[in-house]
Amino acid sequence: MITIRNLIIGTTIGVIIALFLGLVSDWELAIKVTGGIGVISLLLAGVLSGFFMIGDRTRAANHSFETTADRELRSKYSSVLFLFGLPFIITAILINLITQ
């Protein structure tokens, strides 16, 4: 349930920001802002999930000092950030395709 809610929140905020910036200022600015928020969210999700770590470091980090509760919390926030940032990327791509 939390995943659908985060997806809906990300989509709503992304569309509102894009429409506001597109109508008030410029569609290019809307693409940059929504794309930037999306990229930052996806990068943070990747860092939290350990996506950018090498396999040896991931195994060492999992067994050294991290508890199961810490790992689950990190995984939860990674999923939240991914599902929040994905609609921003999709919005930026759609605006780019429409305005060209």
C-alpha angles and dihedrals in degrees: 000000000000091000095056091046092052091048091051092046092049092048094048095047092043094052093045092050092045094049093045095049093040095052098037102038124358137317091233090061089049090054092049095047098044092042091048093051090047095049093047091049092049092047091051090048089052093049093049093047093049093242093141095050125099116245096251092053092047092054092045092049093049093054102036112064109333118107125211090253090054091050092049092049091050090049091049093052091045091055092046093052093045094051091043094050099042096073090051091057092046091048092051091049093048093049089049092051093046097047097048 
